[in-house]
Amino acid sequence: MNWSLFCVVYLIAVTVTMGVFIVAALVTGFDEIVHILIVAILGMIVAIPEALFFSKKVGSITGNEA
C-alpha cells in the first residue's frame, strides 16, 4: 500500500467526517464538550476504513497498488 497516499486521503477524510459528525451533533442538541469529543473520536475511527478504501481505489487507477 502507498502510505503517503493513505496519509493524504486520511487527512481529507478525517476532516470531512469529523466536520459532518460535529455539525450533526450540534444540530441535534448535543452541544456539551463531552459529546463533541465523542463524535470527534468517532470521526477519526470512521475515517480509517474510508481512507483505506479510497487510497486503494486511487492506487489501482494510477498503477501504484501493492
C-alpha positions, 0 to 999 in steps of 0.5 A: 500500500502507498502510505503517503497516499493513505496519509493524504486521503486520511487527512481529507477524510478525517476532516470531512467526517469529523466536520459532518459528525460535529455539525450533526451533533450540534444540530441535534442538541448535543452541544456539551464538550463531552459529546463533541469529543465523542463524535470527534473520536468517532470521526477519526475511527470512521475515517480509517476504513474510508481512507483505506478504501479510497487510497486503494481505489486511487492506487489501482487507477494510477498503477501504484497498488501493492 
